[in-house]
Amino acid sequence: MTNLKVQAPVPVDIEGDLASLPGDGARMAPHWAVPDRGAARPVSPALIHGVTVPPASARLLDAMSDYGD
């Protein structure tokens, strides 16, 4: 969603084309804090409980070669 009240140094592109992404990212970067911890360690699947995936999402991921093959 585009916030049209933001004062941008260049005209705001309502359509949000790909050329505007670097500027959007640069404006958002100061709002995100970097965690002070190191890289996350893998978690055993036995410790993951209560995760549910809707059937439509599971079918979508199954159809994607990166996940389903």
PyMOL Python script that loads the backbone (N, CA, C, O; Angstrom):
from pymol import cmd

cmd.read_pdbstr("""\
ATOM      1  N   MET A   1       0.845  -1.165   0.000  1.00  0.00           N
ATOM      2  CA  MET A   1       0.000   0.000   0.000  1.00  0.00           C
ATOM      3  C   MET A   1       0.892   1.230   0.000  1.00  0.00           C
ATOM      4  O   MET A   1       1.845   1.297   0.776  1.00  0.00           O
ATOM      5  N   THR A   2       0.609   2.174  -0.829  1.00  0.00           N
ATOM      6  CA  THR A   2       1.415   3.376  -0.954  1.00  0.00           C
ATOM      7  C   THR A   2       0.861   4.467  -0.049  1.00  0.00           C
ATOM      8  O   THR A   2      -0.330   4.777  -0.084  1.00  0.00           O
ATOM      9  N   ASN A   3       1.746   5.047   0.765  1.00  0.00           N
ATOM     10  CA  ASN A   3       1.358   6.152   1.629  1.00  0.00           C
ATOM     11  C   ASN A   3       1.625   7.433   0.849  1.00  0.00           C
ATOM     12  O   ASN A   3       2.778   7.827   0.679  1.00  0.00           O
ATOM     13  N   LEU A   4       0.580   8.075   0.381  1.00  0.00           N
ATOM     14  CA  LEU A   4       0.738   9.258  -0.453  1.00  0.00           C
ATOM     15  C   LEU A   4       1.072  10.508   0.344  1.00  0.00           C
ATOM     16  O   LEU A   4       1.343  11.550  -0.253  1.00  0.00           O
ATOM     17  N   LYS A   5       1.063  10.444   1.686  1.00  0.00           N
ATOM     18  CA  LYS A   5       1.370  11.597   2.514  1.00  0.00           C
ATOM     19  C   LYS A   5       2.868  11.765   2.762  1.00  0.00           C
ATOM     20  O   LYS A   5       3.283  12.770   3.339  1.00  0.00           O
ATOM     21  N   VAL A   6       3.687  10.797   2.335  1.00  0.00           N
ATOM     22  CA  VAL A   6       5.127  10.855   2.533  1.00  0.00           C
ATOM     23  C   VAL A   6       5.721  11.896   1.601  1.00  0.00           C
ATOM     24  O   VAL A   6       5.386  11.933   0.417  1.00  0.00           O
ATOM     25  N   GLN A   7       6.596  12.738   2.121  1.00  0.00           N
ATOM     26  CA  GLN A   7       7.267  13.731   1.300  1.00  0.00           C
ATOM     27  C   GLN A   7       8.487  13.078   0.664  1.00  0.00           C
ATOM     28  O   GLN A   7       9.515  12.910   1.321  1.00  0.00           O
ATOM     29  N   ALA A   8       8.383  12.712  -0.596  1.00  0.00           N
ATOM     30  CA  ALA A   8       9.460  12.043  -1.303  1.00  0.00           C
ATOM     31  C   ALA A   8      10.284  13.074  -2.073  1.00  0.00           C
ATOM     32  O   ALA A   8       9.740  14.077  -2.535  1.00  0.00           O
ATOM     33  N   PRO A   9      11.591  12.838  -2.218  1.00  0.00           N
ATOM     34  CA  PRO A   9      12.433  13.776  -2.979  1.00  0.00           C
ATOM     35  C   PRO A   9      12.130  13.746  -4.469  1.00  0.00           C
ATOM     36  O   PRO A   9      12.500  14.666  -5.198  1.00  0.00           O
ATOM     37  N   VAL A  10      11.458  12.692  -4.925  1.00  0.00           N
ATOM     38  CA  VAL A  10      11.053  12.585  -6.325  1.00  0.00           C
ATOM     39  C   VAL A  10       9.540  12.409  -6.350  1.00  0.00           C
ATOM     40  O   VAL A  10       8.954  12.059  -5.325  1.00  0.00           O
ATOM     41  N   PRO A  11       8.901  12.636  -7.469  1.00  0.00           N
ATOM     42  CA  PRO A  11       7.452  12.438  -7.526  1.00  0.00           C
ATOM     43  C   PRO A  11       7.071  11.009  -7.131  1.00  0.00           C
ATOM     44  O   PRO A  11       7.733  10.049  -7.525  1.00  0.00           O
ATOM     45  N   VAL A  12       6.017  10.882  -6.362  1.00  0.00           N
ATOM     46  CA  VAL A  12       5.557   9.575  -5.899  1.00  0.00           C
ATOM     47  C   VAL A  12       4.888   8.855  -7.060  1.00  0.00           C
ATOM     48  O   VAL A  12       4.027   9.411  -7.743  1.00  0.00           O
ATOM     49  N   ASP A  13       5.297   7.610  -7.273  1.00  0.00           N
ATOM     50  CA  ASP A  13       4.718   6.792  -8.331  1.00  0.00           C
ATOM     51  C   ASP A  13       3.588   5.974  -7.729  1.00  0.00           C
ATOM     52  O   ASP A  13       3.839   5.021  -6.990  1.00  0.00           O
ATOM     53  N   ILE A  14       2.363   6.330  -8.032  1.00  0.00           N
ATOM     54  CA  ILE A  14       1.196   5.656  -7.455  1.00  0.00           C
ATOM     55  C   ILE A  14       1.152   4.200  -7.886  1.00  0.00           C
ATOM     56  O   ILE A  14       0.733   3.344  -7.106  1.00  0.00           O
ATOM     57  N   GLU A  15       1.569   3.901  -9.092  1.00  0.00           N
ATOM     58  CA  GLU A  15       1.532   2.532  -9.595  1.00  0.00           C
ATOM     59  C   GLU A  15       2.603   1.659  -8.951  1.00  0.00           C
ATOM     60  O   GLU A  15       2.434   0.440  -8.903  1.00  0.00           O
ATOM     61  N   GLY A  16       3.693   2.230  -8.455  1.00  0.00           N
ATOM     62  CA  GLY A  16       4.730   1.463  -7.785  1.00  0.00           C
ATOM     63  C   GLY A  16       5.496   0.543  -8.713  1.00  0.00           C
ATOM     64  O   GLY A  16       5.544  -0.663  -8.473  1.00  0.00           O
ATOM     65  N   ASP A  17       6.105   1.082  -9.778  1.00  0.00           N
ATOM     66  CA  ASP A  17       6.846   0.233 -10.697  1.00  0.00           C
ATOM     67  C   ASP A  17       8.183  -0.203 -10.083  1.00  0.00           C
ATOM     68  O   ASP A  17       8.565   0.272  -9.013  1.00  0.00           O
ATOM     69  N   LEU A  18       8.872  -1.089 -10.752  1.00  0.00           N
ATOM     70  CA  LEU A  18      10.118  -1.640 -10.226  1.00  0.00           C
ATOM     71  C   LEU A  18      11.202  -0.587 -10.061  1.00  0.00           C
ATOM     72  O   LEU A  18      12.069  -0.734  -9.200  1.00  0.00           O
ATOM     73  N   ALA A  19      11.175   0.465 -10.857  1.00  0.00           N
ATOM     74  CA  ALA A  19      12.186   1.509 -10.754  1.00  0.00           C
ATOM     75  C   ALA A  19      12.097   2.250  -9.423  1.00  0.00           C
ATOM     76  O   ALA A  19      13.080   2.853  -8.992  1.00  0.00           O
ATOM     77  N   SER A  20      10.941   2.219  -8.765  1.00  0.00           N
ATOM     78  CA  SER A  20      10.789   2.932  -7.493  1.00  0.00           C
ATOM     79  C   SER A  20      11.231   2.097  -6.292  1.00  0.00           C
ATOM     80  O   SER A  20      11.347   2.633  -5.189  1.00  0.00           O
ATOM     81  N   LEU A  21      11.481   0.793  -6.477  1.00  0.00           N
ATOM     82  CA  LEU A  21      11.827  -0.060  -5.342  1.00  0.00           C
ATOM     83  C   LEU A  21      13.114   0.334  -4.615  1.00  0.00           C
ATOM     84  O   LEU A  21      13.118   0.328  -3.384  1.00  0.00           O
ATOM     85  N   PRO A  22      14.208   0.675  -5.306  1.00  0.00           N
ATOM     86  CA  PRO A  22      15.413   1.060  -4.547  1.00  0.00           C
ATOM     87  C   PRO A  22      15.178   2.270  -3.642  1.00  0.00           C
ATOM     88  O   PRO A  22      15.663   2.299  -2.511  1.00  0.00           O
ATOM     89  N   GLY A  23      14.454   3.246  -4.119  1.00  0.00           N
ATOM     90  CA  GLY A  23      14.160   4.420  -3.299  1.00  0.00           C
ATOM     91  C   GLY A  23      13.255   4.077  -2.129  1.00  0.00           C
ATOM     92  O   GLY A  23      13.440   4.583  -1.022  1.00  0.00           O
ATOM     93  N   ASP A  24      12.264   3.205  -2.379  1.00  0.00           N
ATOM     94  CA  ASP A  24      11.376   2.769  -1.295  1.00  0.00           C
ATOM     95  C   ASP A  24      12.174   2.057  -0.215  1.00  0.00           C
ATOM     96  O   ASP A  24      11.982   2.304   0.975  1.00  0.00           O
ATOM     97  N   GLY A  25      13.066   1.175  -0.634  1.00  0.00           N
ATOM     98  CA  GLY A  25      13.890   0.443   0.328  1.00  0.00           C
ATOM     99  C   GLY A  25      14.800   1.368   1.115  1.00  0.00           C
ATOM    100  O   GLY A  25      14.976   1.183   2.319  1.00  0.00           O
ATOM    101  N   ALA A  26      15.381   2.362   0.452  1.00  0.00           N
ATOM    102  CA  ALA A  26      16.268   3.300   1.142  1.00  0.00           C
ATOM    103  C   ALA A  26      15.501   4.130   2.172  1.00  0.00           C
ATOM    104  O   ALA A  26      16.034   4.440   3.237  1.00  0.00           O
ATOM    105  N   ARG A  27      14.264   4.487   1.864  1.00  0.00           N
ATOM    106  CA  ARG A  27      13.464   5.256   2.823  1.00  0.00           C
ATOM    107  C   ARG A  27      13.012   4.392   3.986  1.00  0.00           C
ATOM    108  O   ARG A  27      12.856   4.899   5.097  1.00  0.00           O
ATOM    109  N   MET A  28      12.794   3.090   3.761  1.00  0.00           N
ATOM    110  CA  MET A  28      12.324   2.206   4.828  1.00  0.00           C
ATOM    111  C   MET A  28      13.458   1.695   5.706  1.00  0.00           C
ATOM    112  O   MET A  28      13.218   1.361   6.867  1.00  0.00           O
ATOM    113  N   ALA A  29      14.676   1.622   5.199  1.00  0.00           N
ATOM    114  CA  ALA A  29      15.792   1.011   5.922  1.00  0.00           C
ATOM    115  C   ALA A  29      16.003   1.586   7.321  1.00  0.00           C
ATOM    116  O   ALA A  29      16.246   0.805   8.240  1.00  0.00           O
ATOM    117  N   PRO A  30      15.928   2.891   7.542  1.00  0.00           N
ATOM    118  CA  PRO A  30      16.137   3.403   8.898  1.00  0.00           C
ATOM    119  C   PRO A  30      15.083   2.948   9.901  1.00  0.00           C
ATOM    120  O   PRO A  30      15.315   3.032  11.107  1.00  0.00           O
ATOM    121  N   HIS A  31      13.942   2.473   9.438  1.00  0.00           N
ATOM    122  CA  HIS A  31      12.865   2.055  10.341  1.00  0.00           C
ATOM    123  C   HIS A  31      13.038   0.635  10.852  1.00  0.00           C
ATOM    124  O   HIS A  31      12.315   0.219  11.757  1.00  0.00           O
ATOM    125  N   TRP A  32      13.978  -0.120  10.293  1.00  0.00           N
ATOM    126  CA  TRP A  32      14.152  -1.521  10.663  1.00  0.00           C
ATOM    127  C   TRP A  32      15.402  -1.673  11.507  1.00  0.00           C
ATOM    128  O   TRP A  32      16.485  -1.247  11.104  1.00  0.00           O
ATOM    129  N   ALA A  33      15.259  -2.273  12.661  1.00  0.00           N
ATOM    130  CA  ALA A  33      16.401  -2.512  13.545  1.00  0.00           C
ATOM    131  C   ALA A  33      17.033  -3.865  13.210  1.00  0.00           C
ATOM    132  O   ALA A  33      16.334  -4.833  12.913  1.00  0.00           O
ATOM    133  N   VAL A  34      18.345  -3.915  13.264  1.00  0.00           N
ATOM    134  CA  VAL A  34      19.076  -5.151  13.014  1.00  0.00           C
ATOM    135  C   VAL A  34      19.224  -5.891  14.335  1.00  0.00           C
ATOM    136  O   VAL A  34      19.668  -5.304  15.321  1.00  0.00           O
ATOM    137  N   PRO A  35      18.856  -7.183  14.374  1.00  0.00           N
ATOM    138  CA  PRO A  35      19.000  -7.923  15.629  1.00  0.00           C
ATOM    139  C   PRO A  35      20.470  -8.063  16.024  1.00  0.00           C
ATOM    140  O   PRO A  35      21.349  -8.156  15.167  1.00  0.00           O
ATOM    141  N   ASP A  36      20.723  -8.077  17.325  1.00  0.00           N
ATOM    142  CA  ASP A  36      22.088  -8.162  17.834  1.00  0.00           C
ATOM    143  C   ASP A  36      22.608  -9.592  17.922  1.00  0.00           C
ATOM    144  O   ASP A  36      23.773  -9.800  18.261  1.00  0.00           O
ATOM    145  N   ARG A  37      21.779 -10.567  17.626  1.00  0.00           N
ATOM    146  CA  ARG A  37      22.199 -11.955  17.757  1.00  0.00           C
ATOM    147  C   ARG A  37      22.794 -12.475  16.461  1.00  0.00           C
ATOM    148  O   ARG A  37      22.675 -11.849  15.408  1.00  0.00           O
ATOM    149  N   GLY A  38      23.441 -13.639  16.557  1.00  0.00           N
ATOM    150  CA  GLY A  38      24.055 -14.256  15.392  1.00  0.00           C
ATOM    151  C   GLY A  38      23.033 -14.954  14.520  1.00  0.00           C
ATOM    152  O   GLY A  38      21.829 -14.740  14.663  1.00  0.00           O
ATOM    153  N   ALA A  39      23.512 -15.778  13.626  1.00  0.00           N
ATOM    154  CA  ALA A  39      22.644 -16.496  12.696  1.00  0.00           C
ATOM    155  C   ALA A  39      21.763 -17.494  13.447  1.00  0.00           C
ATOM    156  O   ALA A  39      22.176 -18.058  14.460  1.00  0.00           O
ATOM    157  N   ALA A  40      20.576 -17.701  12.953  1.00  0.00           N
ATOM    158  CA  ALA A  40      19.649 -18.649  13.566  1.00  0.00           C
ATOM    159  C   ALA A  40      20.141 -20.074  13.344  1.00  0.00           C
ATOM    160  O   ALA A  40      20.676 -20.404  12.285  1.00  0.00           O
ATOM    161  N   ARG A  41      19.953 -20.902  14.348  1.00  0.00           N
ATOM    162  CA  ARG A  41      20.337 -22.306  14.244  1.00  0.00           C
ATOM    163  C   ARG A  41      19.132 -23.125  13.799  1.00  0.00           C
ATOM    164  O   ARG A  41      17.991 -22.746  14.068  1.00  0.00           O
ATOM    165  N   PRO A  42      19.377 -24.250  13.118  1.00  0.00           N
ATOM    166  CA  PRO A  42      18.254 -25.097  12.695  1.00  0.00           C
ATOM    167  C   PRO A  42      17.492 -25.653  13.894  1.00  0.00           C
ATOM    168  O   PRO A  42      18.066 -25.896  14.955  1.00  0.00           O
ATOM    169  N   VAL A  43      16.204 -25.845  13.708  1.00  0.00           N
ATOM    170  CA  VAL A  43      15.336 -26.395  14.750  1.00  0.00           C
ATOM    171  C   VAL A  43      14.896 -27.784  14.312  1.00  0.00           C
ATOM    172  O   VAL A  43      14.538 -27.998  13.153  1.00  0.00           O
ATOM    173  N   SER A  44      14.926 -28.713  15.239  1.00  0.00           N
ATOM    174  CA  SER A  44      14.485 -30.072  14.946  1.00  0.00           C
ATOM    175  C   SER A  44      12.999 -30.065  14.601  1.00  0.00           C
ATOM    176  O   SER A  44      12.216 -29.406  15.286  1.00  0.00           O
ATOM    177  N   PRO A  45      12.593 -30.786  13.549  1.00  0.00           N
ATOM    178  CA  PRO A  45      11.164 -30.854  13.207  1.00  0.00           C
ATOM    179  C   PRO A  45      10.311 -31.381  14.353  1.00  0.00           C
ATOM    180  O   PRO A  45       9.123 -31.068  14.428  1.00  0.00           O
ATOM    181  N   ALA A  46      10.894 -32.171  15.245  1.00  0.00           N
ATOM    182  CA  ALA A  46      10.143 -32.708  16.378  1.00  0.00           C
ATOM    183  C   ALA A  46       9.726 -31.608  17.353  1.00  0.00           C
ATOM    184  O   ALA A  46       8.790 -31.795  18.131  1.00  0.00           O
ATOM    185  N   LEU A  47      10.411 -30.465  17.318  1.00  0.00           N
ATOM    186  CA  LEU A  47      10.101 -29.364  18.229  1.00  0.00           C
ATOM    187  C   LEU A  47       9.057 -28.399  17.666  1.00  0.00           C
ATOM    188  O   LEU A  47       8.591 -27.512  18.381  1.00  0.00           O
ATOM    189  N   ILE A  48       8.690 -28.557  16.418  1.00  0.00           N
ATOM    190  CA  ILE A  48       7.726 -27.659  15.784  1.00  0.00           C
ATOM    191  C   ILE A  48       6.335 -28.265  15.949  1.00  0.00           C
ATOM    192  O   ILE A  48       6.049 -29.332  15.406  1.00  0.00           O
ATOM    193  N   HIS A  49       5.478 -27.584  16.696  1.00  0.00           N
ATOM    194  CA  HIS A  49       4.123 -28.070  16.946  1.00  0.00           C
ATOM    195  C   HIS A  49       3.111 -26.989  16.591  1.00  0.00           C
ATOM    196  O   HIS A  49       3.397 -25.800  16.731  1.00  0.00           O
ATOM    197  N   GLY A  50       1.944 -27.390  16.138  1.00  0.00           N
ATOM    198  CA  GLY A  50       0.862 -26.452  15.922  1.00  0.00           C
ATOM    199  C   GLY A  50       0.929 -25.675  14.629  1.00  0.00           C
ATOM    200  O   GLY A  50       0.182 -24.711  14.460  1.00  0.00           O
ATOM    201  N   VAL A  51       1.798 -26.059  13.709  1.00  0.00           N
ATOM    202  CA  VAL A  51       1.875 -25.361  12.431  1.00  0.00           C
ATOM    203  C   VAL A  51       0.878 -26.007  11.481  1.00  0.00           C
ATOM    204  O   VAL A  51       0.928 -27.213  11.239  1.00  0.00           O
ATOM    205  N   THR A  52      -0.030 -25.194  10.944  1.00  0.00           N
ATOM    206  CA  THR A  52      -0.993 -25.708   9.977  1.00  0.00           C
ATOM    207  C   THR A  52      -0.856 -24.938   8.671  1.00  0.00           C
ATOM    208  O   THR A  52      -0.631 -23.727   8.661  1.00  0.00           O
ATOM    209  N   VAL A  53      -0.993 -25.655   7.593  1.00  0.00           N
ATOM    210  CA  VAL A  53      -0.903 -25.059   6.262  1.00  0.00           C
ATOM    211  C   VAL A  53      -2.213 -25.332   5.544  1.00  0.00           C
ATOM    212  O   VAL A  53      -2.618 -26.489   5.435  1.00  0.00           O
ATOM    213  N   PRO A  54      -2.885 -24.300   5.052  1.00  0.00           N
ATOM    214  CA  PRO A  54      -4.127 -24.518   4.309  1.00  0.00           C
ATOM    215  C   PRO A  54      -3.868 -25.411   3.091  1.00  0.00           C
ATOM    216  O   PRO A  54      -2.814 -25.308   2.464  1.00  0.00           O
ATOM    217  N   PRO A  55      -4.820 -26.283   2.752  1.00  0.00           N
ATOM    218  CA  PRO A  55      -4.625 -27.189   1.617  1.00  0.00           C
ATOM    219  C   PRO A  55      -4.263 -26.484   0.315  1.00  0.00           C
ATOM    220  O   PRO A  55      -3.445 -26.993  -0.452  1.00  0.00           O
ATOM    221  N   ALA A  56      -4.853 -25.333   0.054  1.00  0.00           N
ATOM    222  CA  ALA A  56      -4.535 -24.612  -1.193  1.00  0.00           C
ATOM    223  C   ALA A  56      -3.082 -24.167  -1.204  1.00  0.00           C
ATOM    224  O   ALA A  56      -2.430 -24.209  -2.247  1.00  0.00           O
ATOM    225  N   SER A  57      -2.564 -23.739  -0.049  1.00  0.00           N
ATOM    226  CA  SER A  57      -1.169 -23.319   0.025  1.00  0.00           C
ATOM    227  C   SER A  57      -0.240 -24.515  -0.126  1.00  0.00           C
ATOM    228  O   SER A  57       0.802 -24.422  -0.773  1.00  0.00           O
ATOM    229  N   ALA A  58      -0.621 -25.638   0.474  1.00  0.00           N
ATOM    230  CA  ALA A  58       0.198 -26.842   0.355  1.00  0.00           C
ATOM    231  C   ALA A  58       0.264 -27.290  -1.103  1.00  0.00           C
ATOM    232  O   ALA A  58       1.329 -27.685  -1.577  1.00  0.00           O
ATOM    233  N   ARG A  59      -0.858 -27.234  -1.821  1.00  0.00           N
ATOM    234  CA  ARG A  59      -0.857 -27.600  -3.240  1.00  0.00           C
ATOM    235  C   ARG A  59      -0.005 -26.628  -4.048  1.00  0.00           C
ATOM    236  O   ARG A  59       0.710 -27.037  -4.962  1.00  0.00           O
ATOM    237  N   LEU A  60      -0.079 -25.358  -3.718  1.00  0.00           N
ATOM    238  CA  LEU A  60       0.723 -24.364  -4.425  1.00  0.00           C
ATOM    239  C   LEU A  60       2.207 -24.650  -4.238  1.00  0.00           C
ATOM    240  O   LEU A  60       2.966 -24.655  -5.207  1.00  0.00           O
ATOM    241  N   LEU A  61       2.624 -24.888  -3.002  1.00  0.00           N
ATOM    242  CA  LEU A  61       4.036 -25.178  -2.743  1.00  0.00           C
ATOM    243  C   LEU A  61       4.458 -26.494  -3.379  1.00  0.00           C
ATOM    244  O   LEU A  61       5.582 -26.616  -3.866  1.00  0.00           O
ATOM    245  N   ASP A  62       3.570 -27.474  -3.379  1.00  0.00           N
ATOM    246  CA  ASP A  62       3.881 -28.758  -3.993  1.00  0.00           C
ATOM    247  C   ASP A  62       4.105 -28.600  -5.492  1.00  0.00           C
ATOM    248  O   ASP A  62       4.914 -29.319  -6.078  1.00  0.00           O
ATOM    249  N   ALA A  63       3.399 -27.670  -6.112  1.00  0.00           N
ATOM    250  CA  ALA A  63       3.528 -27.449  -7.550  1.00  0.00           C
ATOM    251  C   ALA A  63       4.775 -26.645  -7.919  1.00  0.00           C
ATOM    252  O   ALA A  63       5.157 -26.597  -9.088  1.00  0.00           O
ATOM    253  N   MET A  64       5.412 -26.012  -6.929  1.00  0.00           N
ATOM    254  CA  MET A  64       6.617 -25.216  -7.198  1.00  0.00           C
ATOM    255  C   MET A  64       7.831 -26.128  -7.158  1.00  0.00           C
ATOM    256  O   MET A  64       8.008 -26.886  -6.204  1.00  0.00           O
ATOM    257  N   SER A  65       8.662 -26.061  -8.177  1.00  0.00           N
ATOM    258  CA  SER A  65       9.787 -26.981  -8.264  1.00  0.00           C
ATOM    259  C   SER A  65      10.776 -26.802  -7.109  1.00  0.00           C
ATOM    260  O   SER A  65      11.413 -27.775  -6.706  1.00  0.00           O
ATOM    261  N   ASP A  66      10.924 -25.602  -6.569  1.00  0.00           N
ATOM    262  CA  ASP A  66      11.857 -25.391  -5.453  1.00  0.00           C
ATOM    263  C   ASP A  66      11.420 -26.111  -4.188  1.00  0.00           C
ATOM    264  O   ASP A  66      12.260 -26.441  -3.351  1.00  0.00           O
ATOM    265  N   TYR A  67      10.126 -26.364  -4.029  1.00  0.00           N
ATOM    266  CA  TYR A  67       9.611 -26.938  -2.803  1.00  0.00           C
ATOM    267  C   TYR A  67       9.088 -28.367  -2.977  1.00  0.00           C
ATOM    268  O   TYR A  67       9.243 -29.189  -2.074  1.00  0.00           O
ATOM    269  N   GLY A  68       8.485 -28.669  -4.094  1.00  0.00           N
ATOM    270  CA  GLY A  68       7.770 -29.922  -4.229  1.00  0.00           C
ATOM    271  C   GLY A  68       8.559 -31.062  -4.831  1.00  0.00           C
ATOM    272  O   GLY A  68       8.168 -32.221  -4.688  1.00  0.00           O
ATOM    273  N   ASP A  69       9.652 -30.770  -5.497  1.00  0.00           N
ATOM    274  CA  ASP A  69      10.391 -31.849  -6.177  1.00  0.00           C
ATOM    275  C   ASP A  69      11.465 -32.445  -5.307  1.00  0.00           C
ATOM    276  O   ASP A  69      12.169 -33.359  -5.735  1.00  0.00           O
TER     277      ASP A  69
END
""", "prot")
cmd.dss("prot")
cmd.show_as("cartoon", "prot")
cmd.util.cbc("prot")
cmd.orient("prot")
